[in-house]
Amino acid sequence: MPRAWLPNLKPRTKAISLSLPVGLLDQIKIAANTRDVPYQSLIKMWLNEKVG
Protein backbone atom coordinates (compact mmCIF):
# COMPACT_ATOMS: atom_id res chain seq x y z
CA MET A 1 0.00 0.00 0.00
CA PRO A 2 1.47 3.41 -0.95
CA ARG A 3 2.15 5.95 1.80
CA ALA A 4 -0.05 9.01 1.94
CA TRP A 5 1.71 12.33 1.43
CA LEU A 6 0.37 15.10 3.67
CA PRO A 7 2.21 18.31 2.72
CA ASN A 8 0.27 20.67 5.01
CA LEU A 9 1.20 19.02 8.31
CA LYS A 10 3.17 21.13 10.76
CA PRO A 11 6.65 19.92 11.69
CA ARG A 12 6.89 18.06 14.98
CA THR A 13 7.30 20.25 18.02
CA LYS A 14 8.07 19.62 21.66
CA ALA A 15 6.96 21.81 24.52
CA ILE A 16 9.69 23.00 26.87
CA SER A 17 9.78 25.06 30.02
CA LEU A 18 12.11 28.06 30.07
CA SER A 19 12.66 30.38 33.01
CA LEU A 20 13.47 33.97 32.06
CA PRO A 21 14.02 37.06 34.17
CA VAL A 22 10.76 39.00 34.42
CA GLY A 23 12.30 42.11 32.88
CA LEU A 24 13.55 40.17 29.86
CA LEU A 25 10.16 38.55 29.33
CA ASP A 26 8.50 41.96 29.58
CA GLN A 27 10.87 43.31 26.90
CA ILE A 28 10.11 40.33 24.64
CA LYS A 29 6.37 40.85 25.09
CA ILE A 30 6.71 44.54 24.19
CA ALA A 31 8.74 43.63 21.08
CA ALA A 32 6.13 41.03 20.10
CA ASN A 33 3.31 43.51 20.63
CA THR A 34 4.93 46.08 18.35
CA ARG A 35 5.26 43.37 15.67
CA ASP A 36 1.68 42.14 16.31
CA VAL A 37 2.78 38.54 16.91
CA PRO A 38 2.47 36.29 19.98
CA TYR A 39 5.57 36.48 22.16
CA GLN A 40 6.17 32.71 21.96
CA SER A 41 6.20 32.97 18.16
CA LEU A 42 8.69 35.83 18.31
CA ILE A 43 10.99 33.81 20.57
CA LYS A 44 10.81 30.89 18.12
CA MET A 45 11.56 33.20 15.19
CA TRP A 46 14.58 34.69 16.98
CA LEU A 47 15.90 31.26 17.97
CA ASN A 48 15.48 30.00 14.42
CA GLU A 49 17.39 33.02 13.05
CA LYS A 50 20.27 32.42 15.47
CA VAL A 51 20.48 28.64 15.29
CA GLY A 52 18.93 27.81 11.93
C-alpha positions in Angstrom: 0.0 0.0 0.0 1.5 3.4 -1.0 2.1 5.9 1.8 -0.1 9.0 1.9 1.7 12.3 1.4 0.4 15.1 3.7 2.2 18.3 2.7 0.3 20.7 5.0 1.2 19.0 8.3 3.2 21.1 10.8 6.6 19.9 11.7 6.9 18.1 15.0 7.3 20.2 18.0 8.1 19.6 21.7 7.0 21.8 24.5 9.7 23.0 26.9 9.8 25.1 30.0 12.1 28.1 30.1 12.7 30.4 33.0 13.5 34.0 32.1 14.0 37.1 34.2 10.8 39.0 34.4 12.3 42.1 32.9 13.5 40.2 29.9 10.2 38.5 29.3 8.5 42.0 29.6 10.9 43.3 26.9 10.1 40.3 24.6 6.4 40.8 25.1 6.7 44.5 24.2 8.7 43.6 21.1 6.1 41.0 20.1 3.3 43.5 20.6 4.9 46.1 18.3 5.3 43.4 15.7 1.7 42.1 16.3 2.8 38.5 16.9 2.5 36.3 20.0 5.6 36.5 22.2 6.2 32.7 22.0 6.2 33.0 18.2 8.7 35.8 18.3 11.0 33.8 20.6 10.8 30.9 18.1 11.6 33.2 15.2 14.6 34.7 17.0 15.9 31.3 18.0 15.5 30.0 14.4 17.4 33.0 13.1 20.3 32.4 15.5 20.5 28.6 15.3 18.9 27.8 11.9 
